[in-house]
């Protein structure tokens, strides 16, 4: 759908915000890189990463914040449920879920350019992060990023749908924020989580947003397994989203007359 | 075009059931121009939302443009145009023209038809000089003309408007009214509108449906509506009496419908 282009253009209007975001991501990338350098100097080979892997991971994670909307939100749905404007979305000949998905893909495409490329380039210049090894990785990496966006949308859409049931979705948004930043691998790579916590964290959908696409880039995982893992969670979350959308339609109360 | 039978919708408000609409039956034939009146909170908007497939009715049977609105929401959306006077369907950050282009893609209108349709609408609604202005910078009158145009780009046989003239100045209001009148007369588009502006009703609607307390309180012509109240009264007086008389107890003091209104099914 051409709505994707609209989402792109709409977010391109707010280029100053994206620029500020890219700057922040870069600075945090540098800070986090030093922390990880300290960590890996005392524990070389931790979690199967060498020092270069760890630094690369940290800049990739920063680059994913924008397109994967790791801090949550990015969808107008809760606001439109609160104001009752969701009625208009439902008066269109389009599925509510696909409607928001198209706009979100446009948003993600724009943020890849505006917020992912700058920190990665700075990381490459300052710390010399490694380019992906081999054509297989080059080909798989964009697919993995796209799947990560789908998983991220699937999750955020479910959180947004909750606004059909609760009057204020902020509490839920905060829970989502904590789960996502922690379990995606943004704070620390999931590979260094010990024991069952690590097993669990690497099996949850949030891992598909940051950890897995980073591993695909680094070549520290099997490409097929990683993409299948992401595709699985994308399908589960989108399917659940479709199911909950149907339930929300039955429950719908249009606010504000 | 519209067939409603025993339509009802309840909402749960703090544990108790509220009947927003109950046992509402009416039909609208193709080519009619029907005004839907009712005091605030009477159930007009709920009815409109059921007709457009946005809300599912709790009871009753409903067919709009040949579809069951709840089951075939998207199919129905292609056959009707909807304008909500208090909300905007246009894209806030985009020029009006781009909103139209998105509507074209959404409703799968081919380029040639779209071009012709847009030219017509631009001419009669006088849109040409602000087609390139972002929607957020349009005046309310300009925006409302844009809304009406957007709702008609796919040439729907049924147009449903919820308070289309709200907040408009005299001139803009006259412009929108003239357009709707001509649309109904020349293209034969069926129009259903809700309004609190009785000027809309007097100038446009051959038939009036009055909803009160979620029920059908009157269905007939404007003349019949006026005749409900003895003496030389304005339509405002007649409607005010209807609203007031139903207030204490809707069951016992409901105004009698006119003797033989044209298409009452209740």
HADDOCK unambig.tbl for C-alpha pairs under 7 A between the chains (distance, minus, plus):
assign (segid A and resid 10 and name CA) (segid B and resid 93 and name CA) 6.78 0.50 0.50
assign (segid A and resid 85 and name CA) (segid B and resid 87 and name CA) 6.84 0.50 0.50
assign (segid A and resid 87 and name CA) (segid B and resid 54 and name CA) 6.17 0.50 0.50
assign (segid A and resid 88 and name CA) (segid B and resid 89 and name CA) 6.30 0.50 0.50
assign (segid A and resid 90 and name CA) (segid B and resid 54 and name CA) 5.64 0.50 0.50
assign (segid A and resid 91 and name CA) (segid B and resid 52 and name CA) 6.59 0.50 0.50
assign (segid A and resid 91 and name CA) (segid B and resid 54 and name CA) 6.32 0.50 0.50
assign (segid A and resid 91 and name CA) (segid B and resid 77 and name CA) 6.09 0.50 0.50
assign (segid A and resid 92 and name CA) (segid B and resid 74 and name CA) 6.66 0.50 0.50
assign (segid A and resid 92 and name CA) (segid B and resid 77 and name CA) 5.76 0.50 0.50
assign (segid A and resid 93 and name CA) (segid B and resid 74 and name CA) 4.06 0.50 0.50
assign (segid A and resid 93 and name CA) (segid B and resid 75 and name CA) 6.60 0.50 0.50
assign (segid A and resid 93 and name CA) (segid B and resid 77 and name CA) 5.00 0.50 0.50
assign (segid A and resid 93 and name CA) (segid B and resid 78 and name CA) 6.00 0.50 0.50
assign (segid A and resid 93 and name CA) (segid B and resid 106 and name CA) 6.88 0.50 0.50
assign (segid A and resid 93 and name CA) (segid B and resid 107 and name CA) 6.79 0.50 0.50
assign (segid A and resid 94 and name CA) (segid B and resid 74 and name CA) 5.99 0.50 0.50
assign (segid A and resid 250 and name CA) (segid B and resid 56 and name CA) 6.60 0.50 0.50
assign (segid A and resid 252 and name CA) (segid B and resid 55 and name CA) 6.85 0.50 0.50
assign (segid A and resid 257 and name CA) (segid B and resid 45 and name CA) 6.47 0.50 0.50
